[in-house]
Amino acid sequence: MKRKIAIGGAAVLAMSALGAAPALAAEGDATVSVLHAVPGITVDVYVNGTETIPDFEPGTLTDPMMLAPGSYDIQVFADGDDPATATPAIEASGVEVPANGNVTLVAHLDANGAPTLGAFVNDTEPVPAGQSRLTVRHLAAAPAVDVRAGGTPVVEDLTNPNEASLVTAAGTVSADVTLAGTEDVVIGPADLTLAEGTNTIVTAWGSAEDGTLALAVQTVEAHSAPAGVPSGLGGAADDG
């Protein structure tokens, strides 16, 4: 299935970075990670016709890499397929990589269960001292969901392929995912450590129909302001 997409210029970054990342970042380089969130298929990723991520397994998140701005073509094939004869599972042509920024590229299922690519700019803006940012992304073939912390909804009626973010006290919180407006838990609970000065990104992926729903967790820097005294708990950590 071919999918030509326009996603703010980030669809290819980490993939080519894995093949040829510079030792030191140049001015304007983007920081990029790639998450494979299509269940049940190991893939090979080609960038500009060259295999750059072989044997990429579901649930795998690459380390952050640096990539210079530019235009790239990417193709995702089932593991072992011959690009000369096979049809890509996902394809994006002429993707422009943006200068600077922190981006996560995700191969995932859309709401109807078809594989697609999405690129998300990760918020690295500072948070107050003692605080942490929590970002939740719904990238699963599943209906709208609520995300709860300590049993209390902190994100409600989230649909694929959207995200929501909030700032809360740093600490450990027990989180789960329920069908929107219900107590029916579909993922979790899982303990999340929200470190001070970071953005913890929680991605719901997989398929509800196939019973493959799962969470992927990524942490990026969101440097705390140097002044201020934390007091109490707020947001997602209230009941954690």
SEDO-796349 format. One record per residue (C-alpha): residue number from 0; residue in one letter; x, y, z. Coordinates in Angstrom, 2 decimals. Example, Ala and Ser with C-alpha at 12.3 -4.5 7.8 and 13.67 -1.06 7.14 Angstrom:
! SEDO-796349
0; A; 12.30; -4.50; 7.80
1; S; 13.67; -1.06; 7.14
END
This chain:
! SEDO-796349
0; M; 0.00; 0.00; 0.00
1; K; 1.52; 3.31; -1.05
2; R; 1.00; 6.34; 1.13
3; K; 2.37; 9.70; 0.04
4; I; 2.23; 12.09; 2.95
5; A; 3.10; 15.63; 3.94
6; I; 4.05; 15.72; 7.59
7; G; 5.91; 18.92; 8.25
8; G; 9.11; 17.66; 6.70
9; A; 10.10; 15.08; 9.29
10; A; 9.08; 11.70; 7.96
11; V; 12.52; 10.46; 7.15
12; L; 14.94; 11.96; 9.55
13; A; 15.95; 9.31; 12.03
14; M; 15.93; 6.62; 9.43
15; S; 18.73; 8.13; 7.38
16; A; 20.43; 9.33; 10.54
17; L; 20.91; 5.73; 11.63
18; G; 22.91; 5.11; 8.51
19; A; 25.06; 8.24; 8.54
20; A; 24.72; 10.36; 11.67
21; P; 27.50; 12.91; 12.20
22; A; 29.52; 12.58; 15.40
23; L; 28.77; 16.21; 16.24
24; A; 25.56; 18.05; 15.42
25; A; 25.84; 20.86; 12.91
26; E; 23.90; 24.08; 13.23
27; G; 20.30; 23.50; 12.14
28; D; 20.36; 19.71; 12.54
29; A; 17.17; 18.10; 13.86
30; T; 17.03; 15.61; 16.76
31; V; 14.98; 12.65; 15.63
32; S; 13.74; 9.31; 16.95
33; V; 11.73; 6.62; 15.13
34; L; 9.04; 4.42; 16.70
35; H; 7.79; 1.27; 14.97
36; A; 4.17; 0.99; 16.15
37; V; 2.62; -1.30; 13.55
38; P; 2.01; -4.64; 15.28
39; G; 2.81; -8.01; 13.79
40; I; 5.30; -7.03; 11.08
41; T; 9.06; -6.62; 11.11
42; V; 10.17; -4.19; 8.42
43; D; 13.16; -2.92; 6.49
44; V; 13.36; 0.84; 5.95
45; Y; 14.91; 2.33; 2.81
46; V; 15.94; 5.97; 2.45
47; N; 16.67; 7.31; -1.03
48; G; 16.89; 3.70; -2.21
49; T; 19.33; 2.55; 0.47
50; E; 18.43; 0.19; 3.30
51; T; 19.02; 2.09; 6.55
52; I; 17.04; 0.24; 9.25
53; P; 16.92; -3.53; 8.70
54; D; 14.86; -5.91; 10.84
55; F; 12.94; -3.10; 12.59
56; E; 10.62; -4.82; 15.10
57; P; 7.26; -3.56; 16.45
58; G; 7.52; -1.61; 19.68
59; T; 11.09; -0.52; 18.99
60; L; 12.13; 3.10; 19.53
61; T; 15.47; 4.21; 18.10
62; D; 17.95; 6.33; 20.02
63; P; 17.82; 10.07; 19.23
64; M; 19.89; 10.93; 16.17
65; M; 20.93; 14.11; 14.39
66; L; 20.05; 14.80; 10.76
67; A; 20.79; 17.72; 8.50
68; P; 17.86; 19.45; 6.77
69; G; 17.07; 18.20; 3.25
70; S; 14.66; 16.30; 1.02
71; Y; 14.32; 12.50; 1.25
72; D; 12.28; 9.59; -0.11
73; I; 11.45; 6.73; 2.27
74; Q; 9.99; 3.29; 1.72
75; V; 9.02; 0.71; 4.31
76; F; 9.00; -2.93; 3.18
77; A; 8.11; -6.14; 4.96
78; D; 11.32; -7.67; 6.31
79; G; 13.20; -9.45; 3.56
80; D; 11.15; -8.13; 0.64
81; D; 13.09; -7.22; -2.49
82; P; 12.55; -3.49; -3.23
83; A; 13.03; -4.23; -6.94
84; T; 9.86; -6.34; -7.07
85; A; 7.86; -5.72; -3.88
86; T; 5.38; -2.94; -3.15
87; P; 6.19; -0.80; -0.10
88; A; 3.87; -1.14; 2.88
89; I; 4.30; 2.61; 3.40
90; E; 5.92; 5.18; 1.14
91; A; 6.64; 8.90; 1.42
92; S; 8.35; 10.86; -1.35
93; G; 10.10; 14.22; -1.36
94; V; 9.90; 14.71; 2.39
95; E; 11.61; 17.87; 3.58
96; V; 13.51; 17.58; 6.86
97; P; 13.13; 20.77; 8.94
98; A; 15.99; 22.62; 10.57
99; N; 16.29; 22.28; 14.35
100; G; 13.53; 20.83; 16.50
101; N; 12.97; 17.52; 18.26
102; V; 10.81; 15.10; 16.27
103; T; 9.49; 11.57; 16.63
104; L; 8.55; 9.73; 13.46
105; V; 6.00; 6.96; 14.04
106; A; 4.92; 4.16; 11.73
107; H; 1.50; 3.25; 13.15
108; L; -2.07; 2.22; 12.37
109; D; -4.73; 4.78; 11.57
110; A; -8.18; 4.62; 13.17
111; N; -9.28; 2.07; 10.54
112; G; -6.26; -0.18; 10.97
113; A; -4.26; 0.87; 7.88
114; P; -0.51; 1.47; 8.26
115; T; 0.60; 5.08; 7.97
116; L; 3.39; 7.48; 8.94
117; G; 3.15; 10.39; 11.32
118; A; 5.70; 12.93; 12.54
119; F; 5.31; 14.70; 15.87
120; V; 7.27; 17.71; 17.09
121; N; 8.15; 17.08; 20.71
122; D; 7.66; 20.03; 23.06
123; T; 10.99; 20.92; 24.67
124; E; 9.92; 24.28; 26.12
125; P; 11.03; 24.76; 29.76
126; V; 8.71; 23.78; 32.60
127; P; 8.72; 25.33; 36.11
128; A; 11.09; 24.00; 38.75
129; G; 9.87; 20.70; 40.19
130; Q; 7.53; 20.15; 37.24
131; S; 7.36; 17.76; 34.32
132; R; 5.45; 17.65; 31.04
133; L; 3.28; 14.65; 30.09
134; T; 2.29; 14.15; 26.45
135; V; -0.18; 11.46; 25.40
136; R; -0.60; 10.28; 21.79
137; H; -3.37; 8.06; 20.43
138; L; -1.88; 6.17; 17.47
139; A; -3.82; 2.91; 17.76
140; A; -6.57; 1.34; 15.70
141; A; -9.06; 1.94; 18.49
142; P; -11.96; 4.26; 19.35
143; A; -11.62; 7.41; 21.46
144; V; -9.97; 6.88; 24.84
145; D; -9.46; 8.55; 28.20
146; V; -6.07; 8.51; 29.90
147; R; -6.17; 8.27; 33.69
148; A; -3.58; 8.96; 36.36
149; G; -4.27; 7.37; 39.71
150; G; -7.77; 6.55; 38.46
151; T; -8.60; 10.16; 37.54
152; P; -8.96; 11.15; 33.86
153; V; -6.32; 13.68; 32.82
154; V; -6.91; 13.41; 29.06
155; E; -10.42; 12.72; 27.78
156; D; -11.93; 11.68; 24.44
157; L; -8.58; 11.44; 22.64
158; T; -8.81; 10.12; 19.06
159; N; -6.28; 8.80; 16.54
160; P; -3.95; 10.52; 15.44
161; N; -4.13; 13.27; 18.06
162; E; -2.13; 14.15; 21.16
163; A; -2.65; 16.09; 24.38
164; S; -0.13; 17.58; 26.79
165; L; -0.10; 18.94; 30.34
166; V; 2.42; 20.14; 32.93
167; T; 2.39; 18.40; 36.29
168; A; 4.53; 17.81; 39.37
169; A; 7.47; 15.49; 38.85
170; G; 7.10; 12.06; 40.41
171; T; 5.74; 8.57; 39.77
172; V; 2.16; 8.09; 38.60
173; S; 0.09; 4.99; 37.85
174; A; -1.55; 5.46; 34.45
175; D; -4.04; 3.49; 32.42
176; V; -6.14; 3.92; 29.28
177; T; -9.90; 3.38; 29.17
178; L; -12.52; 3.60; 26.46
179; A; -13.77; 7.20; 26.47
180; G; -16.40; 7.85; 29.10
181; T; -16.16; 4.36; 30.61
182; E; -14.26; 2.41; 33.27
183; D; -13.21; -0.23; 30.71
184; V; -9.41; -0.43; 30.91
185; V; -7.81; -1.31; 27.57
186; I; -4.13; -0.59; 28.41
187; G; -2.34; -0.68; 31.74
188; P; -2.05; 0.24; 34.49
189; A; 1.61; 1.17; 34.18
190; D; 3.85; 3.20; 36.48
191; L; 5.33; 6.27; 34.78
192; T; 8.27; 8.19; 36.19
193; L; 7.84; 11.86; 35.31
194; A; 11.29; 13.32; 35.85
195; E; 11.74; 17.01; 36.57
196; G; 12.56; 19.03; 33.47
197; T; 11.48; 16.40; 30.96
198; N; 8.64; 15.68; 28.58
199; T; 7.43; 12.10; 29.00
200; I; 5.66; 11.00; 25.81
201; V; 3.25; 8.08; 26.13
202; T; 2.00; 6.59; 22.86
203; A; -0.93; 4.17; 22.68
204; W; -0.42; 1.90; 19.65
205; G; -1.58; -1.39; 18.21
206; S; -5.05; -2.71; 17.38
207; A; -8.03; -3.07; 19.70
208; E; -9.68; -5.62; 17.40
209; D; -6.56; -7.80; 17.31
210; G; -5.81; -7.44; 21.01
211; T; -2.40; -5.85; 20.43
212; L; -2.83; -2.53; 22.24
213; A; 0.32; -1.38; 24.02
214; L; 2.12; 1.69; 25.36
215; A; 5.43; 3.12; 24.21
216; V; 7.23; 5.63; 26.45
217; Q; 9.79; 8.22; 25.33
218; T; 11.47; 10.97; 27.34
219; V; 12.92; 14.20; 25.94
220; E; 14.44; 17.18; 27.73
221; A; 12.24; 20.14; 28.73
222; H; 14.64; 22.02; 30.96
223; S; 13.12; 23.39; 34.15
224; A; 13.28; 27.07; 34.93
225; P; 16.15; 27.72; 37.38
226; A; 13.99; 29.57; 39.92
227; G; 10.90; 28.55; 41.84
228; V; 9.94; 26.21; 44.63
229; P; 7.65; 23.24; 43.87
230; S; 4.69; 22.87; 46.20
231; G; 2.28; 19.98; 46.22
232; L; 1.09; 17.89; 43.29
233; G; -0.84; 18.95; 40.24
234; G; -2.36; 17.66; 37.04
235; A; -1.55; 14.08; 36.18
236; A; 0.24; 13.46; 39.47
237; D; -2.61; 14.48; 41.78
238; D; -3.63; 10.96; 42.63
239; G; -0.37; 9.21; 41.79
END
